[in-house]
């Protein structure tokens, strides 16, 4: 079953060439400005003549990016149901072409909760999700779409839906999109007052205040459920940054300021961790060493230190132990699961006592060991290996159930070129050296602060 375009010719052009030209113009209005790993977009869903340029300000930031899945949350204007409805079919269609769906994944999501179902009538004529698709088609390539419409809900139901999607896609590279317009049909000054409350809540990623402002009438958004889910996902995943790209209203196109609709676009992203200062680096080294000493001497770890905001940030990190310049243990988290100081403490213990390649570190070895800590940036999936800069980037390679990771400093230590680095990462994963060339191999890069 293919969901045919329902609002082409009204909300946007039904002529393929004209549509591509129009969307490309919206995407080229300005240069990219986000420095970080983009996780979610909030975008309006009016006719392109009204909101296309606002949407383009957000979508331009993902041009050329790679995502396994794009999950679009959008409000349903044409049906009544509780919770979420995911279109269960083969594809969504726009004049640009088909966008594939993953029916197996959709079935798993539907079976995961009574709040998630498929209501065919809800999707038939709905515009709020469809108008996002041409922007996605011209921004990123080869993604799989999960199209989600939201019906009636309460706050706890939205949290449950968000948690399901967070857990289901936590090991995938996913872009989440929330489709919403803001206030409807107020005089421009009143509209701005209402919309500014939403802008403040969104820009600060304050999901709880946003929901309360919606309920109290302090702000309005027809896609309030979609926005709440995105903001709650940011909280669950510790995404730390949001930039409102553009705000405008319908009077910019219609000229009528007596009854306007508000439009906003925003990008939510994970900022690379700010550089740790010398004191914070020394603290992390002390945490690693003192945790190892406490374990060896069977004492309680009781190091007192200044727990700065950066040490509390959720980041992946590796701890490497060397003895007389030779590797003695190395274990870490690829992606952030816990605060950085806790991660370093746990990974120091794991590298000292749980690395299967080595015997546990002993008391006699303590004066001889050196500790190196690598704090990782978020993973970025790539298609073009020319993006890899040996010495700057680490590599994670995944194929099937096998995966292997090498830190950036490894390429430097062995003076490897790009191809050798890729081949050695494949070997680390238990794959053949040329597996990185194969179609179903996933390649991710990251950077690291090493000290």
C-alpha angles and dihedrals in degrees: 000000000000121000104225122216107272105182104034107126091035111044092024138358120292090206110096097212094045092047093050091048092048095048093044088054090052090050094051099053094108143352124277114273107176116104103194146051108303113224105166145010131207111205138171123245108207125118110299092246087066106032109011096100091048091052091046091060089065100036093052087068092067098044107134094010122131124231130170093209138013114205113197118195112194137164121254113232096174109050144039121233139127121255123346137340120202117196107243107208147092101272151344115236132213129167087267092061145269125325112206123233127204105230093185091056091044091052091051091052092047091050093049097072143010086232092068120068142135117257106179096197092056092062099041100088103006114135102182095079098032097058091060093059103075088053090052093046092055096040103049135018136223099009128149116232126222104191112200126182120193124216127175118341148153128222096266092050091052090050090051092050091048092049092050092053092044093054095040096053102030094115095044133081101248137173115205119204127194115199115206146139119207129224119355130220104346128134106272098254093051090046091054091052091053094042095048089062090056091046091053093049094046096045090052093043089235102159095171095052091044091056092046092048090052093049093046094047094243088126139008136216126163088209094047092134092052092049092047091053091051092048091047091049087054088055094046093048098038093238100174110197141055129179122192102219101191142347125195141139137231094264089078087071104024099036090221110124095173095077117020140165118220123228130192137175124195140171124217116200147160111251116214109254113270114250112281112236123233093264093052091049091050089049092054091049090051091049091052096047097041092049090054092047092048091053094048093048092040092239133138115265102241106159111154116212143153105270101211125190091259091055089053094051118113106245140147115248142173128211116208121194120200131185117201088342094307125113112264101169141337128187133150151147114268092204130030114272102151139017112295096248092051091046092052092049093050095042092049089056091045093049091048099045112012108043101118091212093066143041114251116279112262134213091253091057096054096092090052103048127097125198127217121187125201118193109199132217119222116287118260121200114222137190098188114066089201086079088071114097110190110228092024102054133050118208134225116190122192129185120164109314093338125093137166135187134196123187121234093252092060092070090049094049093052097033092235124174121223097272094046090049090052092046093050091049089053090052089050087055092052092252132124114274094251097047089107088073093058121104099237095049116107119213122198129181132199140170128228142203104229123195 
